[in-house]
Amino acid sequence: MLSRLIYGARVSMTLGVVSVGIALVFGSLLGALAGYYKGWLDNLIMRFMDIILAFPHILLAIVIVAYLGPGLRNAMIAIGIINIPRFARIVRASVMDEYGKDYVTAVRALGATDRRIIFNAIFPNCLAPIIVQASLGFGAAILDAAGLSFLGLGAQPPVPEWGAMIAEGRSMILRAWWVMTFPGIAILFSVLGFNLFGDGLRDALDPRLRD
C-alpha cells in the first residue's frame, strides 16, 4: 500500500505538470495574441474562451475523455484544455496593461516585429501572474485527475494513481478502510500544499501585497 501510494505521487505530479504545461503554452499564446492585436481577433478568441468557461470544467473534461477514450494521456489532454481559458484571460489582461508603456513604444520604433515585441519585450513582464496561476493550477489538475480516475476515465489499472486507488478501495471500505483513506489524504495534502505555495508566490510577486 505504501509503495503504491509513493509511486502514485509520481503519476499525479507528472499529470499535473503535463496538463498545466498544455494549458500554459496554448493559453499564453492565445492570450498574448488577443491582448496585442485586439479587435476582431480578441473578440473571436475570448468568446471561444467564454464558451469553454460556460461549461462546468469537470463535466467538459469528462466529455473530452469520453470522446478521446479513457487513459492517463487523454486525461492530461482534457485537463489541459479545460484550463486554457484561465491562462488566456490572465495573459490577455497583462499584455493589454503592458501594451501602452514606453518600452513597448521604443521597441516598436526601433523596427521590431510583432513577434519580437510580444515574446521578447512584453511577455517577460507578464510572468509573475502566470507563475502564480500555474502553481495554483497544479493542485486543481491533481484534483481533476483524481476525479476522472475515480470515474474510470483517467489512469487505468494497474497504474497506482490516487483517484484510481480510491475507486478500488470503495468495495472494501468497511473491512480495509486504509485502502481508500490514505490516497484521499495524499490528495488532500498535495492540493493544500500547492494552493498554499501559490498564495505565497502571489504575496511575494505582487508588489501591492507587500508590507
C-alpha positions as a printed Julia matrix, in Angstrom:
211×3 Matrix{Float64}:
   0.0    0.0     0.0
   2.81   2.41    0.91
   4.72   1.56   -2.27
   1.68   2.23   -4.45
   1.0    5.46   -2.6
   4.55   6.72   -3.13
   4.6    5.64   -6.79
   1.19   7.27   -7.24
   2.74  10.6    -6.25
   4.96  10.42   -9.34
   1.95   9.68  -11.55
  -0.12  12.52  -10.1
   2.72  15.05  -10.23
   3.52  14.12  -13.82
  -0.12  14.54  -14.72
  -0.19  17.96  -13.05
   2.96  19.15  -14.82
   1.86  17.98  -18.29
  -1.71  19.27  -18.05
  -0.66  22.64  -16.66
   2.04  22.81  -19.33
  -0.54  22.3   -22.07
  -2.79  24.99  -20.59
   0.15  27.35  -20.08
   1.51  27.1   -23.63
  -1.76  27.39  -25.53
  -3.42  29.77  -23.07
  -0.43  32.13  -23.07
  -0.24  32.11  -26.87
  -3.95  32.83  -27.34
  -3.99  35.44  -24.57
  -0.95  37.24  -25.98
  -2.45  37.39  -29.48
  -5.8   38.62  -28.14
  -4.23  41.28  -25.91
  -1.8   42.58  -28.52
  -3.91  42.7   -31.67
  -7.29  43.42  -30.02
 -10.22  44.0   -32.43
 -11.9   41.07  -34.11
  -9.16  38.6   -33.17
  -9.56  39.48  -29.5
 -13.34  39.06  -29.73
 -13.02  35.72  -31.54
 -10.51  34.24  -29.09
 -12.17  35.48  -25.92
 -15.67  34.45  -26.99
 -14.32  30.95  -27.57
 -12.74  31.04  -24.1
 -16.09  32.17  -22.67
 -17.8   29.19  -24.31
 -15.33  26.82  -22.62
 -15.82  28.55  -19.27
 -19.6   28.33  -19.62
 -19.45  24.55  -19.05
 -18.62  23.03  -15.65
 -14.94  22.18  -16.04
 -15.12  18.61  -14.76
 -18.13  17.89  -16.99
 -16.24  19.22  -20.02
 -13.24  17.09  -19.07
 -15.47  14.01  -18.89
 -16.86  14.78  -22.37
 -13.36  15.2   -23.83
 -12.04  11.99  -22.26
 -15.17  10.09  -23.32
 -14.5   11.22  -26.89
 -10.74  10.52  -26.86
 -11.01   7.35  -24.81
 -10.12   6.63  -21.18
  -6.47   6.73  -20.23
  -3.86   8.79  -18.44
  -2.63  10.6   -21.57
  -6.13  11.62  -22.64
  -6.89  12.77  -19.09
  -3.85  15.06  -19.26
  -5.06  16.49  -22.56
  -8.59  17.04  -21.25
  -7.44  18.77  -18.06
  -5.05  20.91  -20.09
  -7.83  22.02  -22.45
 -10.27  23.0   -19.7
  -7.59  25.17  -18.04
  -6.58  27.07  -21.19
  -9.1   29.93  -20.64
  -7.65  30.75  -17.21
  -4.2   31.39  -18.63
  -5.58  33.11  -21.73
  -7.53  35.66  -19.68
  -4.61  36.37  -17.35
  -2.09  36.8   -20.18
  -4.5   38.94  -22.2
  -5.04  41.32  -19.29
  -1.3   41.53  -18.61
  -0.43  42.16  -22.27
  -3.06  44.88  -22.57
  -1.68  46.52  -19.44
   1.88  46.47  -20.83
   0.93  47.4   -24.41
   0.9   51.18  -23.99
   4.05  51.53  -21.9
   7.09  53.46  -23.06
   9.42  50.5   -23.51
   6.97  48.86  -25.94
   6.74  52.1   -27.93
  10.54  52.3   -28.01
  10.94  48.72  -29.23
   8.31  49.3   -31.9
  10.08  52.5   -33.01
  13.29  50.5   -33.47
  11.51  48.38  -36.07
  10.97  45.18  -34.1
   8.47  42.71  -35.47
   5.23  41.95  -33.65
   6.52  38.51  -32.64
   9.64  40.03  -31.12
   7.63  42.69  -29.29
   5.2   40.14  -27.85
   7.61  37.41  -26.78
  10.85  39.32  -26.14
   9.56  42.59  -24.7
   6.04  42.2   -23.3
   5.8   38.55  -22.27
   8.73  38.54  -19.78
   6.97  41.32  -17.86
   3.82  39.19  -17.57
   5.46  36.19  -15.93
   4.52  36.93  -12.31
   0.74  36.28  -12.61
   1.39  33.34  -14.97
   3.7   31.66  -12.45
   1.15  32.12   -9.67
  -1.68  30.7   -11.79
   0.5   27.74  -12.79
   1.31  26.9    -9.18
  -2.37  27.09   -8.23
  -3.25  25.05  -11.3
  -1.13  22.08  -10.17
  -3.44  21.39   -7.23
  -6.56  21.77   -9.34
  -5.12  19.45  -12.01
  -4.32  16.75   -9.45
  -7.85  17.01   -8.07
  -9.45  16.86  -11.52
  -7.27  13.88  -12.48
  -8.29  12.06   -9.31
 -11.94  12.69  -10.16
 -11.54  11.33  -13.68
  -9.67   8.27  -12.43
 -12.3    7.67   -9.77
 -14.92   7.58  -12.54
 -12.78   5.15  -14.55
 -11.85   7.69  -17.24
  -8.31   8.53  -16.13
  -5.49   6.2   -15.15
  -6.34   2.57  -15.77
  -5.35  -0.38  -13.54
  -2.72  -1.36  -12.59
  -1.38   2.25  -12.66
  -1.39   3.39   -9.0
  -2.95   6.82   -9.43
  -4.52   8.19   -6.24
  -8.01   8.65   -7.66
  -7.99   5.13   -9.1
  -6.8    3.78   -5.73
  -9.78   5.43   -4.03
 -12.11   3.84   -6.57
 -10.53   0.42   -5.97
 -10.99   0.8    -2.2
 -14.7    1.6    -2.29
 -15.73  -2.03   -2.16
 -13.66  -2.75    0.97
 -14.1    0.46    2.94
 -15.71  -1.33    5.93
 -13.08  -4.05    6.3
  -9.97  -2.26    4.99
 -10.62   1.46    5.41
  -6.97   2.43    4.87
  -7.02   1.36    1.21
  -9.33   4.25    0.41
  -8.38   6.68    3.17
  -4.65   7.19    2.62
  -4.87   8.06   -1.11
  -7.53  10.63   -0.17
  -5.23  12.1     2.47
  -2.42  12.25   -0.1
  -4.66  14.18   -2.49
  -5.77  16.5     0.31
  -2.25  17.45    1.39
  -0.97  17.75   -2.19
  -3.73  20.12   -3.24
  -3.44  22.09    0.0
   0.33  22.34   -0.38
   0.18  23.66   -3.95
  -2.54  26.16   -3.03
  -0.52  27.49   -0.1
   2.55  27.63   -2.36
   0.57  29.6    -4.95
  -0.69  32.03   -2.31
   2.86  32.53   -1.09
   4.09  33.23   -4.61
   1.29  35.71   -5.15
   2.26  37.57   -1.96
   5.93  37.53   -2.95
   5.5   38.59   -6.59
   2.67  41.13   -6.26
   4.09  44.45   -5.01
   0.62  45.62   -3.93
   0.5   42.87   -1.28
   3.89  43.64    0.23
   4.17  45.46    3.56
